[in-house]
Amino acid sequence: MSKEIFFDVDGGSLAALDHGGAGRPVLLVHGTGHNAAAWDAVAAELVADHRVVAVDLRGHGHSSAASVNAEQYWRDLAVVVAGLGWERPLLVGHSTGGYAVTAVVAAGLVEASGICVVDGLVLDDRAGGAAALAEIRTPEMAGQLRRAFGYGRRFDDEQRVAWMEKQVAGIATDWLNAGADPELVRAVSARHFLDDVRRPILEEVMVTTTAAPDAPIFPSVDVYERITCPITIVLPGQGFYAPRRAEVAAVVAAGPGRGLVDLPGGHNIVMTHPDLVTSAIRNAASRG
């Protein structure tokens, strides 16, 4: 049974779910639009041989802090690791969380035993990365995100319950959640609300896409050149980066102690195939 814990950061606090366990510490980091509960099924298995905490990023879940720049969400991970008193943890990130764990290690803010990146890569050069971020900031994309995921929508109690149950009822046909445990989807949906607003709000998403192209740490492929610890990349066959497998393989081949794990499933493999992700994390822990 997890317990909720909090960390003081600039602008408020970060919430996290402490799953307990013993052994090498593992920090689990979700992607944009998700929250710490997305890792519940993975954490339940990992605690057999690891100390496990899953964090809510800024603007997500039960974290009260919001972003005012594009770097805070990944810099916060150093605060969490220090607050836990951990030495050389394994950092695991899904989607945007994959970049977050990469960036905080690349910046030298956390000494990790390794990082495990689950369908959360940056493969473009800086110009390409900046262009991709700019596309997210368009009004058209904002509208799509709001319609698809409800970011920033306000609900009264009855509407909130109805919305959550709609997410559960739609699992079978949901391109992200098909195959996920209904109770896991329900837990994630419930944790989206700190009050009556579906988090993150669109402004939170947009702020985190405003990284300066000349920043030392930027979401582009050169960030991996700064990583000296082992990297395990989990690549689902129907995920966002499957069509770019050759580029992913090149990142793996560019440094020692790196591995590529091909798995079935789509982008939200953390929730749809938690057993496979757990096995990959255990293997990643053995590399460090």
Secondary structure by P-SEA (a helix, b strand, c coil): cbbbbbbbccccbbbbbbbcccccbbbbbbccccccccaaaaaaaaccccbbbbbbcccccccccccccccccccaaaaaaaaacccbbbbbbccaaaaaaaaaaaaccccccbbbbccccccccaaaaaaaaaaaacaaaaaaaaaaccccccccaaaaaaaaaaaaaacccccccccccaaaaaaaaaaccccccccccaaaaaaaaccccccccccccccccccccbbbbbbbcccccccaaaaaaaaaaccccbbbbbbbcccccccccaaaaaaaaaaaaaac
